[in-house]
């Protein structure tokens, strides 16, 4: 599920600002970018993030702002090496323009912070990360509420179509019985109809066309789907995906037994709605 969270706080004499973004992914897939001064605490940051976020592609970035006593120093050896390399490249490839100081200062490890962070600052950094993750989860929760409302609306459409099939199924069997009786009488050309044989054929036809088991299972899946949506304690995405697979299975079986235009029309409606549900369920944790 998509979301965004941010937090900032003190880390030693400095302040750190943390931003976390999340997009849907089947598993927990973190991407962490920390400034050099904070990089030694990346394992702790990763673990704190894993405890707060169940799944998703999660991007975390942190920005460190020095305190009043902090300063930055230029690594002149590295600066000179960059300048020499850039001028050599400029001459070799006939590039216009000169080497700008501002450009060199942006290159890696040219500027060195003079403020060193103590080991105890790791806990402060993790606390800021946890606050940003809480903000992320709050945003995801708000989006989740809107998504759950949408899923319930689509599920209502599915249930309405299923109820129509359930109401039509007995009528369809009666219509098929009458059709079979008329066809048999026409083929016999007015001769007597073997009612016992006809009753057997009608019974076999009714058994082939019966979809009550499929409808009953489908209804139980709908009940389970609604109950799962109301469970805000555990991740529900995988279970909802499984229930949708089972619903689609029952829909396909019902369609194969239909032999009836109104029922087939509602089967198509259900399949369309199940696909909409599947697309959105992939965004749920």
Backbone as CSV, one residue per row, in Angstrom:
resi,resn,N_x,N_y,N_z,CA_x,CA_y,CA_z,C_x,C_y,C_z
1,UNK,0.843,-1.181,0.000,0.000,0.000,0.000,0.884,1.239,0.000
2,UNK,0.475,2.253,-0.734,1.273,3.467,-0.815,1.102,4.300,0.454
3,UNK,2.134,5.061,0.777,2.067,5.927,1.942,3.332,6.746,2.068
4,UNK,3.265,7.755,2.929,4.408,8.638,3.141,4.411,9.060,4.603
5,UNK,5.601,9.061,5.197,5.742,9.505,6.580,7.064,10.214,6.779
6,UNK,7.063,11.171,7.650,8.290,11.928,7.925,8.370,12.257,9.410
7,UNK,9.599,12.423,9.882,9.830,12.803,11.278,11.225,13.385,11.379
8,UNK,11.445,14.177,12.405,12.791,14.705,12.644,13.032,14.779,14.135
9,UNK,14.303,14.770,14.505,14.657,14.819,15.916,16.151,14.967,16.097
10,UNK,16.541,15.076,17.342,17.949,15.285,17.670,18.713,13.968,17.625
11,UNK,19.919,14.044,17.059,20.876,12.939,17.090,22.212,13.550,17.494
12,UNK,22.555,13.389,18.750,23.739,14.067,19.260,23.519,15.576,19.232
13,UNK,24.529,16.293,18.733,24.428,17.751,18.617,23.775,18.169,17.311
14,UNK,23.404,17.222,16.499,22.801,17.501,15.200,21.331,17.139,15.208
15,UNK,20.668,17.422,14.106,19.279,17.012,13.909,19.192,16.201,12.621
16,UNK,18.322,15.213,12.656,18.139,14.367,11.489,16.688,14.426,11.052
17,UNK,16.489,14.476,9.745,15.159,14.443,9.154,15.023,13.157,8.348
18,UNK,13.981,12.391,8.621,13.779,11.088,7.982,12.484,11.099,7.182
19,UNK,12.562,10.643,5.942,11.375,10.487,5.100,11.263,9.021,4.676
20,UNK,10.039,8.496,4.736,9.794,7.108,4.333,8.638,7.098,3.342
21,UNK,8.851,6.437,2.222,7.803,6.253,1.214,7.609,4.760,0.990
22,UNK,6.374,4.383,0.730,6.072,2.967,0.539,5.125,2.787,-0.640
23,UNK,5.436,1.814,-1.484,4.523,1.412,-2.558,4.318,-0.095,-2.445
24,UNK,3.271,-0.587,-3.112,2.890,-1.977,-2.946,3.976,-2.930,-3.444
25,UNK,4.182,-3.990,-2.676,5.108,-5.069,-3.046,4.711,-6.295,-2.243
26,UNK,4.893,-7.480,-2.821,4.463,-8.697,-2.140,5.228,-8.944,-0.843
27,UNK,6.484,-8.497,-0.787,7.314,-8.758,0.370,7.866,-7.438,0.919
28,UNK,8.551,-7.530,2.049,9.226,-6.371,2.622,10.522,-6.142,1.858
29,UNK,10.594,-5.022,1.147,11.736,-4.740,0.282,12.237,-3.318,0.572
30,UNK,13.151,-3.174,1.538,13.586,-1.838,1.938,14.715,-1.285,1.076
31,UNK,14.724,0.028,0.924,15.822,0.742,0.280,16.175,1.902,1.201
32,UNK,17.383,1.863,1.770,17.767,2.809,2.816,18.947,3.651,2.358
33,UNK,18.777,4.965,2.449,19.857,5.896,2.103,20.144,6.771,3.326
34,UNK,21.341,6.580,3.870,21.761,7.343,5.038,23.034,8.123,4.706
35,UNK,23.179,9.311,5.272,24.457,10.021,5.081,25.586,9.248,5.747
36,UNK,26.810,9.540,5.324,27.953,8.787,5.818,28.057,8.728,7.322
37,UNK,27.708,9.834,7.995,27.829,9.881,9.450,26.894,8.892,10.145
38,UNK,25.806,8.505,9.439,24.803,7.637,10.056,24.841,6.216,9.511
39,UNK,25.675,5.962,8.528,25.629,4.678,7.814,25.943,3.487,8.715
40,UNK,26.709,3.679,9.797,27.064,2.536,10.651,25.842,1.967,11.372
41,UNK,24.742,2.755,11.428,23.525,2.283,12.099,22.478,1.755,11.109
42,UNK,22.896,1.495,9.875,21.916,1.007,8.895,21.264,-0.309,9.320
43,UNK,21.984,-1.292,9.889,21.303,-2.530,10.323,20.211,-2.262,11.348
44,UNK,20.479,-1.363,12.313,19.467,-1.041,13.312,18.266,-0.345,12.684
45,UNK,18.527,0.533,11.718,17.446,1.233,11.024,16.596,0.238,10.229
46,UNK,17.265,-0.675,9.548,16.551,-1.685,8.758,15.652,-2.544,9.649
47,UNK,16.172,-2.958,10.783,15.391,-3.795,11.685,14.198,-3.041,12.271
48,UNK,14.401,-1.774,12.623,13.290,-0.969,13.143,12.201,-0.810,12.092
49,UNK,12.624,-0.644,10.852,11.668,-0.493,9.757,10.911,-1.797,9.525
50,UNK,11.615,-2.911,9.593,10.982,-4.216,9.368,9.911,-4.497,10.412
51,UNK,10.141,-4.078,11.644,9.164,-4.304,12.705,7.910,-3.453,12.530
52,UNK,8.050,-2.324,11.848,6.919,-1.408,11.690,6.139,-1.655,10.405
53,UNK,6.794,-2.204,9.385,6.165,-2.356,8.071,6.166,-3.826,7.688
54,UNK,4.972,-4.382,7.416,4.867,-5.811,7.121,5.380,-6.143,5.729
55,UNK,4.987,-5.344,4.728,5.426,-5.606,3.366,5.326,-4.333,2.562
56,UNK,5.951,-4.349,1.385,5.947,-3.182,0.517,7.371,-2.816,0.131
57,UNK,7.496,-2.060,-0.961,8.800,-1.507,-1.336,8.942,-0.188,-0.580
58,UNK,9.805,-0.177,0.423,9.914,0.940,1.355,11.232,1.674,1.108
59,UNK,11.118,2.968,0.820,12.308,3.801,0.590,12.466,4.772,1.760
60,UNK,13.617,4.690,2.425,13.912,5.580,3.553,15.122,6.439,3.204
61,UNK,14.997,7.725,3.434,16.132,8.629,3.253,16.233,9.524,4.485
62,UNK,17.462,9.825,4.859,17.717,10.657,6.036,18.649,11.804,5.659
63,UNK,18.402,12.942,6.260,19.242,14.117,6.033,19.709,14.636,7.388
64,UNK,21.007,14.805,7.510,21.599,15.250,8.772,21.941,16.724,8.686
65,UNK,21.477,17.461,9.690,21.778,18.890,9.777,22.658,19.113,10.995
66,UNK,23.818,19.679,10.782,24.771,19.850,11.863,24.291,20.821,12.929
67,UNK,24.767,20.615,14.150,24.456,21.528,15.237,25.298,22.795,15.142
68,UNK,25.143,23.658,16.131,25.844,24.945,16.105,27.351,24.771,16.153
69,UNK,27.798,23.707,16.818,29.244,23.533,16.977,29.883,22.761,15.842
70,UNK,29.016,22.282,14.919,29.567,21.460,13.856,30.136,22.328,12.750
71,UNK,31.023,21.782,12.008,31.604,22.487,10.871,31.999,21.463,9.839
72,UNK,32.272,21.931,8.642,32.695,21.036,7.573,34.089,21.435,7.120
73,UNK,34.895,20.454,6.847,36.252,20.704,6.383,36.418,20.097,5.002
74,UNK,37.285,20.703,4.192,37.529,20.223,2.837,38.738,19.298,2.859
75,UNK,38.556,18.121,2.287,39.665,17.182,2.122,40.447,17.647,0.886
76,UNK,41.530,18.413,1.120,42.245,19.030,0.010,42.916,17.993,-0.894
77,UNK,43.371,16.903,-0.327,43.987,15.861,-1.153,42.980,15.295,-2.149
78,UNK,41.796,14.995,-1.637,40.760,14.458,-2.514,40.290,15.526,-3.499
79,UNK,40.198,16.794,-3.016,39.784,17.898,-3.874,40.745,18.040,-5.063
80,UNK,42.062,18.022,-4.754,43.073,18.179,-5.805,43.019,17.016,-6.805
81,UNK,42.787,15.807,-6.291,42.717,14.645,-7.179,41.534,14.757,-8.138
82,UNK,40.403,15.237,-7.631,39.230,15.420,-8.488,39.486,16.479,-9.562
83,UNK,40.106,17.594,-9.152,40.376,18.673,-10.105,41.285,18.181,-11.226
84,UNK,42.351,17.465,-10.849,43.285,16.931,-11.858,42.563,15.989,-12.821
85,UNK,41.737,15.137,-12.275,41.019,14.167,-13.105,40.025,14.861,-14.039
86,UNK,39.318,15.851,-13.515,38.339,16.550,-14.335,39.007,17.333,-15.464
87,UNK,40.138,17.995,-15.158,40.835,18.756,-16.194,41.404,17.821,-17.263
88,UNK,41.879,16.667,-16.829,42.391,15.695,-17.795,41.280,15.226,-18.733
89,UNK,40.104,14.959,-18.161,38.964,14.541,-18.981,38.518,15.655,-19.920
90,UNK,38.590,16.888,-19.420,38.187,18.038,-20.239,39.089,18.178,-21.461
91,UNK,40.389,18.047,-21.257,41.314,18.158,-22.376,41.201,16.957,-23.321
92,UNK,41.059,15.774,-22.761,41.020,14.563,-23.574,39.821,14.549,-24.518
93,UNK,38.676,15.060,-24.054,37.456,14.993,-24.857,37.039,16.341,-25.433
94,UNK,37.920,17.353,-25.275,37.647,18.651,-25.862,36.380,19.309,-25.338
95,UNK,36.194,19.247,-24.031,34.989,19.817,-23.426,35.185,21.298,-23.152
96,UNK,34.107,22.067,-23.332,34.146,23.501,-23.052,33.932,23.764,-21.569
97,UNK,34.297,24.971,-21.142,34.065,25.379,-19.761,35.181,24.962,-18.842
98,UNK,35.194,25.556,-17.661,36.227,25.239,-16.682,35.662,24.424,-15.538
99,UNK,36.539,24.012,-14.659,36.142,23.249,-13.482,35.715,24.227,-12.392
100,UNK,34.476,24.088,-11.929,33.936,24.983,-10.920,34.131,24.401,-9.519
101,UNK,34.489,25.278,-8.586,34.694,24.829,-7.205,33.436,24.180,-6.652
102,UNK,32.272,24.785,-6.924,31.011,24.262,-6.394,30.750,22.842,-6.889
103,UNK,31.150,22.566,-8.133,30.943,21.225,-8.673,31.835,20.207,-7.973
104,UNK,33.063,20.590,-7.704,33.991,19.670,-7.052,33.541,19.387,-5.617
105,UNK,33.028,20.410,-4.939,32.608,20.223,-3.552,31.434,19.251,-3.424
106,UNK,30.689,19.076,-4.500,29.559,18.145,-4.447,29.991,16.689,-4.644
107,UNK,31.211,16.471,-5.059,31.672,15.109,-5.302,31.862,14.356,-3.978
108,UNK,31.788,13.028,-4.012,31.820,12.238,-2.775,33.055,12.487,-1.920
109,UNK,32.795,12.676,-0.619,33.812,12.714,0.426,34.798,13.865,0.290
110,UNK,34.410,14.918,-0.454,35.250,16.118,-0.488,35.045,16.924,0.790
111,UNK,33.787,17.067,1.188,33.477,17.757,2.435,33.430,16.742,3.562
112,UNK,34.139,17.019,4.635,34.196,16.140,5.786,33.604,16.855,6.986
113,UNK,32.565,16.224,7.598,32.002,16.820,8.807,32.948,16.631,9.975
114,UNK,33.112,17.666,10.772,34.027,17.569,11.909,33.356,17.033,13.157
115,UNK,31.996,16.970,13.125,31.280,16.482,14.293,31.164,14.974,14.221
116,UNK,31.683,14.274,15.193,31.575,12.824,15.236,30.459,12.444,16.190
117,UNK,29.628,11.489,15.773,28.499,11.050,16.575,28.906,9.892,17.459
118,UNK,28.471,9.927,18.696,28.795,8.861,19.628,27.928,7.641,19.356
119,UNK,28.355,6.499,19.872,27.615,5.254,19.663,26.191,5.349,20.194
120,UNK,25.998,6.104,21.271,24.665,6.218,21.872,23.668,6.933,20.960
121,UNK,24.175,7.622,19.929,23.284,8.344,19.021,22.465,7.389,18.144
122,UNK,22.892,6.125,18.057,22.147,5.163,17.260,20.717,5.000,17.736
123,UNK,20.529,4.979,19.048,19.185,4.859,19.596,18.317,6.054,19.252
124,UNK,18.924,7.240,19.233,18.169,8.437,18.860,17.737,8.385,17.395
125,UNK,18.632,7.908,16.551,18.292,7.779,15.134,17.148,6.789,14.940
126,UNK,17.224,5.652,15.612,16.168,4.643,15.494,14.833,5.201,15.962
127,UNK,14.852,6.017,17.017,13.604,6.607,17.519,12.958,7.511,16.470
128,UNK,13.784,8.273,15.746,13.250,9.135,14.690,12.681,8.288,13.551
129,UNK,13.400,7.221,13.210,12.917,6.313,12.160,11.580,5.706,12.559
130,UNK,11.443,5.300,13.802,10.184,4.714,14.269,9.045,5.725,14.204
131,UNK,9.343,6.987,14.519,8.310,8.024,14.431,7.867,8.236,12.988
132,UNK,8.837,8.223,12.070,8.495,8.374,10.654,7.683,7.172,10.170
133,UNK,8.034,5.977,10.642,7.289,4.777,10.263,5.869,4.812,10.815
134,UNK,5.701,5.346,12.016,4.355,5.491,12.582,3.516,6.446,11.734
135,UNK,4.136,7.528,11.290,3.426,8.470,10.416,3.059,7.811,9.092
136,UNK,3.976,6.984,8.576,3.696,6.236,7.347,2.501,5.306,7.540
137,UNK,2.490,4.571,8.644,1.396,3.630,8.898,0.067,4.344,9.094
138,UNK,0.113,5.527,9.682,-1.123,6.305,9.845,-1.684,6.703,8.481
139,UNK,-0.794,7.157,7.589,-1.234,7.527,6.243,-1.768,6.315,5.498
140,UNK,-1.087,5.178,5.648,-1.549,3.963,4.990,-2.885,3.504,5.562
141,UNK,-3.086,3.725,6.872,-4.351,3.355,7.488,-5.512,4.159,6.921
142,UNK,-5.278,5.456,6.696,-6.323,6.292,6.112,-6.657,5.833,4.692
143,UNK,-5.614,5.513,3.921,-5.860,5.006,2.567,-6.555,3.650,2.638
144,UNK,-6.161,2.840,3.620,-6.784,1.529,3.774,-8.272,1.620,4.049
145,UNK,-8.681,2.606,4.863,-10.107,2.787,5.156,-10.890,3.085,3.881
146,UNK,-10.321,3.932,3.033,-11.002,4.249,1.772,-11.052,3.015,0.864
147,UNK,-9.978,2.247,0.869,-9.919,1.060,0.020,-10.903,-0.005,0.497
148,UNK,-11.018,-0.178,1.802,-11.954,-1.160,2.347,-13.387,-0.795,1.970
149,UNK,-13.721,0.490,2.030,-15.068,0.926,1.634,-15.337,0.575,0.174
150,UNK,-14.345,0.773,-0.679,-14.498,0.436,-2.095,-14.685,-1.073,-2.276
151,UNK,-13.891,-1.868,-1.563,-13.993,-3.326,-1.685,-15.375,-3.812,-1.265
152,UNK,-15.916,-3.214,-0.220,-17.245,-3.617,0.237,-18.319,-3.268,-0.793
153,UNK,-18.150,-2.152,-1.454,-19.103,-1.784,-2.506,-19.075,-2.796,-3.644
154,UNK,-17.860,-3.164,-4.085,-17.753,-4.137,-5.178,-18.283,-5.510,-4.743
155,UNK,-18.053,-5.871,-3.497,-18.526,-7.161,-2.998,-20.053,-7.195,-2.956
156,UNK,-20.677,-6.055,-2.665,-22.143,-5.980,-2.690,-22.675,-6.270,-4.093
157,UNK,-21.974,-5.750,-5.114,-22.383,-6.009,-6.494,-22.268,-7.503,-6.811
158,UNK,-21.180,-8.122,-6.346,-20.995,-9.565,-6.551,-22.121,-10.343,-5.880
159,UNK,-22.436,-9.981,-4.649,-23.465,-10.709,-3.906,-24.842,-10.546,-4.553
160,UNK,-25.135,-9.358,-5.063,-26.412,-9.150,-5.747,-26.526,-10.060,-6.973
161,UNK,-25.454,-10.147,-7.744,-25.463,-11.011,-8.930,-25.602,-12.478,-8.520
162,UNK,-24.932,-12.867,-7.440,-25.028,-14.251,-6.970,-26.452,-14.563,-6.516
163,UNK,-27.101,-13.608,-5.857,-28.488,-13.805,-5.420,-29.428,-13.955,-6.622
164,UNK,-29.150,-13.221,-7.682,-29.976,-13.374,-8.883,-29.809,-14.765,-9.487
165,UNK,-28.570,-15.255,-9.492,-28.328,-16.612,-9.998,-29.055,-17.631,-9.130
166,UNK,-28.979,-17.425,-7.824,-29.632,-18.341,-6.888,-31.136,-18.362,-7.109
167,UNK,-31.719,-17.211,-7.394,-33.155,-17.156,-7.650,-33.532,-17.711,-9.001
168,UNK,-32.649,-17.566,-9.971,-32.925,-18.026,-11.326,-32.707,-19.529,-11.482
169,UNK,-31.840,-20.128,-10.693,-31.464,-21.528,-10.882,-32.655,-22.487,-10.895
170,UNK,-33.596,-22.431,-9.928,-34.742,-23.358,-9.983,-35.618,-23.117,-11.204
171,UNK,-35.806,-21.845,-11.580,-36.618,-21.541,-12.758,-35.974,-22.120,-14.015
172,UNK,-34.649,-22.046,-14.080,-33.934,-22.564,-15.239,-34.133,-24.069,-15.385
173,UNK,-34.145,-24.798,-14.241,-34.338,-26.248,-14.294,-35.743,-26.587,-14.772
174,UNK,-36.749,-25.830,-14.293,-38.126,-26.045,-14.740,-38.244,-25.781,-16.241
175,UNK,-37.608,-24.680,-16.697,-37.660,-24.352,-18.123,-36.996,-25.439,-18.963
176,UNK,-35.860,-25.961,-18.497,-35.184,-27.023,-19.226,-36.016,-28.315,-19.219
177,UNK,-36.723,-28.587,-18.110,-37.597,-29.762,-18.052,-38.722,-29.669,-19.081
178,UNK,-39.367,-28.497,-19.110,-40.461,-28.311,-20.065,-39.952,-28.396,-21.512
179,UNK,-38.753,-27.844,-21.734,-38.173,-27.895,-23.075,-37.882,-29.336,-23.483
180,UNK,-37.349,-30.132,-22.542,-37.053,-31.531,-22.826,-38.343,-32.312,-23.102
181,UNK,-39.392,-32.052,-22.325,-40.670,-32.739,-22.520,-41.255,-32.409,-23.895
182,UNK,-41.208,-31.120,-24.285,-41.755,-30.715,-25.569,-40.961,-31.322,-26.721
183,UNK,-39.650,-31.338,-26.594,-38.808,-31.895,-27.650,-39.050,-33.389,-27.803
184,UNK,-39.242,-34.088,-26.677,-39.486,-35.524,-26.728,-40.819,-35.828,-27.409
185,UNK,-41.863,-35.056,-27.051,-43.178,-35.248,-27.662,-43.135,-34.986,-29.158
186,UNK,-42.370,-33.967,-29.549,-42.274,-33.642,-30.972,-41.561,-34.750,-31.740
187,UNK,-40.523,-35.313,-31.158,-39.788,-36.377,-31.834,-40.627,-37.646,-31.972
188,UNK,-41.473,-37.912,-30.972,-42.291,-39.122,-31.014,-43.518,-38.959,-31.906
189,UNK,-43.805,-37.752,-32.319,-44.900,-37.511,-33.258,-46.262,-37.904,-32.728
190,UNK,-46.513,-37.613,-31.483,-47.822,-37.885,-30.891,-47.913,-39.233,-30.231
191,UNK,-46.902,-40.059,-30.360,-46.924,-41.357,-29.683,-46.799,-41.163,-28.178
192,UNK,-47.131,-42.175,-27.438,-47.081,-42.054,-25.979,-45.667,-41.845,-25.470
193,UNK,-45.556,-41.030,-24.439,-44.254,-40.725,-23.832,-44.047,-41.633,-22.636
194,UNK,-42.876,-42.225,-22.570,-42.522,-43.047,-21.406,-42.191,-42.108,-20.247
195,UNK,-43.196,-41.909,-19.381,-43.026,-40.929,-18.309,-41.896,-41.310,-17.349
196,UNK,-41.742,-42.616,-17.117,-40.673,-43.042,-16.203,-39.292,-42.720,-16.784
197,UNK,-39.108,-43.006,-18.078,-37.817,-42.682,-18.721,-37.607,-41.184,-18.777
198,UNK,-38.704,-40.441,-19.070,-38.596,-38.977,-19.122,-38.237,-38.407,-17.759
199,UNK,-38.835,-38.948,-16.710,-38.528,-38.476,-15.349,-37.067,-38.714,-15.004
200,UNK,-36.519,-39.863,-15.461,-35.112,-40.154,-15.209,-34.204,-39.159,-15.931
201,UNK,-34.533,-38.858,-17.190,-33.733,-37.905,-17.947,-33.789,-36.513,-17.314
202,UNK,-34.989,-36.151,-16.837,-35.138,-34.843,-16.185,-34.312,-34.794,-14.904
203,UNK,-34.307,-35.897,-14.150,-33.512,-35.951,-12.919,-32.027,-35.812,-13.215
204,UNK,-31.561,-36.489,-14.267,-30.152,-36.383,-14.653,-29.813,-34.972,-15.111
205,UNK,-30.739,-34.366,-15.845,-30.525,-32.996,-16.306,-30.435,-32.037,-15.131
206,UNK,-31.360,-32.211,-14.181,-31.355,-31.340,-13.003,-30.059,-31.469,-12.221
207,UNK,-29.519,-32.691,-12.154,-28.251,-32.898,-11.434,-27.093,-32.199,-12.138
208,UNK,-27.089,-32.266,-13.470,-26.006,-31.614,-14.221,-26.078,-30.090,-14.101
209,UNK,-27.282,-29.568,-13.997,-27.455,-28.115,-13.972,-27.446,-27.522,-12.562
210,UNK,-27.473,-28.367,-11.551,-27.572,-27.877,-10.178,-26.306,-27.113,-9.768
211,UNK,-26.487,-25.897,-9.290,-25.345,-25.060,-8.866,-25.456,-24.663,-7.393
212,UNK,-26.315,-25.347,-6.647,-26.521,-24.971,-5.252,-25.257,-25.123,-4.419
213,UNK,-24.472,-26.161,-4.673,-23.224,-26.328,-3.913,-22.259,-25.183,-4.187
214,UNK,-22.148,-24.811,-5.453,-21.255,-23.706,-5.815,-21.717,-22.402,-5.176
215,UNK,-23.015,-22.164,-5.213,-23.551,-20.934,-4.623,-23.337,-20.928,-3.113
216,UNK,-23.551,-22.065,-2.470,-23.363,-22.154,-1.021,-21.917,-21.875,-0.632
217,UNK,-20.982,-22.471,-1.363,-19.564,-22.211,-1.064,-19.212,-20.754,-1.331
218,UNK,-19.732,-20.221,-2.426,-19.460,-18.812,-2.768,-19.961,-17.901,-1.645
219,UNK,-21.147,-18.161,-1.146,-21.697,-17.332,-0.071,-20.836,-17.399,1.184
220,UNK,-20.293,-18.581,1.478,-19.409,-18.700,2.649,-18.116,-17.918,2.433
221,UNK,-17.633,-17.876,1.196,-16.427,-17.086,0.900,-16.712,-15.589,1.077
222,UNK,-17.891,-15.163,0.704,-18.255,-13.748,0.878,-18.288,-13.387,2.356
223,UNK,-18.876,-14.273,3.169,-18.908,-14.036,4.620,-17.486,-13.927,5.170
224,UNK,-16.617,-14.849,4.748,-15.220,-14.830,5.217,-14.496,-13.578,4.735
225,UNK,-14.778,-13.139,3.519,-14.139,-11.943,2.968,-14.510,-10.719,3.802
226,UNK,-15.798,-10.589,4.115,-16.239,-9.441,4.925,-15.628,-9.482,6.325
227,UNK,-15.586,-10.673,6.906,-15.003,-10.804,8.247,-13.525,-10.443,8.236
228,UNK,-12.819,-10.835,7.189,-11.389,-10.531,7.080,-11.167,-9.038,6.905
229,UNK,-12.032,-8.373,6.123,-11.907,-6.928,5.960,-12.056,-6.197,7.285
230,UNK,-12.856,-6.755,8.182,-13.077,-6.105,9.467,-12.005,-6.383,10.492
231,UNK,-11.055,-7.228,10.153,-9.975,-7.569,11.075,-8.809,-6.622,10.873
232,UNK,-8.686,-5.646,11.745,-7.615,-4.669,11.609,-6.361,-5.029,12.384
233,UNK,-6.299,-6.247,12.936,-5.170,-6.619,13.784,-4.028,-7.257,13.007
234,UNK,-4.351,-7.993,11.955,-3.332,-8.738,11.219,-3.362,-8.347,9.740
235,UNK,-2.242,-8.544,9.020,-2.256,-8.345,7.563,-3.292,-9.257,6.905
236,UNK,-4.053,-8.708,5.984,-5.178,-9.458,5.411,-5.047,-9.685,3.909
237,UNK,-4.073,-9.056,3.260,-3.985,-9.097,1.809,-3.922,-10.503,1.240
238,UNK,-3.062,-11.358,1.811,-2.890,-12.709,1.270,-4.158,-13.536,1.435
239,UNK,-4.820,-13.411,2.580,-6.044,-14.190,2.798,-7.142,-13.725,1.843
240,UNK,-7.278,-12.440,1.654,-8.291,-11.940,0.728,-8.004,-12.418,-0.694
241,UNK,-6.737,-12.438,-1.080,-6.372,-12.936,-2.402,-6.760,-14.391,-2.577
242,UNK,-6.555,-15.191,-1.533,-6.936,-16.609,-1.591,-8.448,-16.752,-1.737
243,UNK,-9.219,-15.980,-0.972,-10.680,-16.056,-1.053,-11.181,-15.665,-2.440
244,UNK,-10.543,-14.689,-3.041,-10.948,-14.292,-4.393,-10.678,-15.409,-5.396
245,UNK,-9.583,-16.127,-5.221,-9.297,-17.267,-6.094,-10.397,-18.322,-5.972
246,UNK,-10.836,-18.578,-4.747,-11.890,-19.569,-4.529,-13.221,-19.082,-5.114
247,UNK,-13.511,-17.801,-4.987,-14.728,-17.252,-5.587,-14.714,-17.416,-7.104
248,UNK,-13.566,-17.151,-7.699,-13.460,-17.280,-9.150,-13.646,-18.735,-9.570
249,UNK,-13.146,-19.667,-8.770,-13.310,-21.088,-9.076,-14.804,-21.458,-9.106
250,UNK,-15.539,-21.004,-8.090,-16.970,-21.300,-8.046,-17.707,-20.616,-9.190
251,UNK,-17.272,-19.425,-9.553,-17.904,-18.704,-10.666,-17.717,-19.452,-11.973
252,UNK,-16.513,-19.955,-12.220,-16.246,-20.690,-13.454,-17.080,-21.970,-13.527
253,UNK,-17.197,-22.677,-12.396,-18.002,-23.901,-12.381,-19.469,-23.582,-12.634
254,UNK,-19.960,-22.518,-12.003,-21.355,-22.110,-12.218,-21.591,-21.761,-13.682
255,UNK,-20.638,-21.047,-14.278,-20.779,-20.682,-15.690,-20.800,-21.888,-16.601
256,UNK,-19.994,-22.898,-16.281,-19.947,-24.097,-17.128,-21.241,-24.901,-17.036
257,UNK,-21.972,-24.757,-15.922,-23.236,-25.483,-15.745,-24.453,-24.664,-16.175
258,UNK,-24.234,-23.402,-16.490,-25.358,-22.473,-16.623,-26.361,-22.882,-17.696
259,UNK,-25.924,-22.889,-18.950,-26.835,-23.181,-20.063,-28.068,-22.276,-20.001
260,UNK,-27.829,-21.013,-19.613,-28.936,-20.078,-19.420,-28.404,-18.663,-19.592
261,UNK,-29.045,-17.890,-20.465,-28.529,-16.554,-20.787,-28.504,-15.624,-19.577
262,UNK,-29.595,-15.506,-18.788,-29.533,-14.608,-17.615,-28.437,-14.985,-16.626
263,UNK,-28.260,-16.291,-16.378,-27.216,-16.724,-15.443,-25.839,-16.395,-15.994
264,UNK,-25.630,-16.654,-17.283,-24.341,-16.345,-17.885,-24.036,-14.849,-17.821
265,UNK,-25.087,-14.020,-17.967,-24.885,-12.577,-17.849,-24.396,-12.194,-16.468
266,UNK,-24.975,-12.807,-15.432,-24.531,-12.501,-14.064,-23.163,-13.102,-13.772
267,UNK,-22.832,-14.223,-14.398,-21.484,-14.788,-14.250,-20.446,-13.806,-14.773
268,UNK,-20.736,-13.167,-15.906,-19.818,-12.173,-16.463,-19.674,-10.991,-15.511
269,UNK,-20.796,-10.541,-14.926,-20.757,-9.433,-13.968,-19.850,-9.790,-12.785
270,UNK,-20.026,-10.994,-12.267,-19.228,-11.423,-11.107,-17.743,-11.467,-11.453
271,UNK,-17.405,-12.000,-12.621,-15.997,-12.069,-13.012,-15.382,-10.682,-13.130
272,UNK,-16.134,-9.740,-13.692,-15.629,-8.370,-13.814,-15.363,-7.767,-12.438
273,UNK,-16.292,-7.975,-11.514,-16.116,-7.409,-10.177,-14.993,-8.102,-9.404
274,UNK,-14.851,-9.403,-9.595,-13.758,-10.120,-8.926,-12.402,-9.624,-9.410
275,UNK,-12.304,-9.276,-10.678,-11.054,-8.732,-11.199,-10.768,-7.371,-10.587
276,UNK,-11.802,-6.545,-10.442,-11.614,-5.240,-9.783,-11.180,-5.430,-8.339
277,UNK,-11.790,-6.373,-7.672,-11.410,-6.657,-6.285,-9.962,-7.137,-6.209
278,UNK,-9.572,-8.023,-7.128,-8.206,-8.560,-7.106,-7.174,-7.457,-7.275
279,UNK,-7.435,-6.528,-8.199,-6.489,-5.437,-8.438,-6.286,-4.591,-7.187
280,UNK,-7.361,-4.362,-6.435,-7.245,-3.519,-5.254,-6.704,-4.277,-4.043
281,UNK,-7.037,-5.563,-3.953,-6.535,-6.362,-2.832,-5.017,-6.431,-2.847
282,UNK,-4.418,-6.353,-4.039,-2.961,-6.379,-4.125,-2.329,-5.169,-3.439
283,UNK,-3.129,-4.120,-3.204,-2.614,-2.930,-2.521,-2.773,-2.996,-1.013
284,UNK,-3.407,-4.067,-0.515,-3.598,-4.211,0.924,-2.488,-5.040,1.532
285,UNK,-2.171,-4.736,2.765,-1.214,-5.561,3.497,-1.959,-6.686,4.185
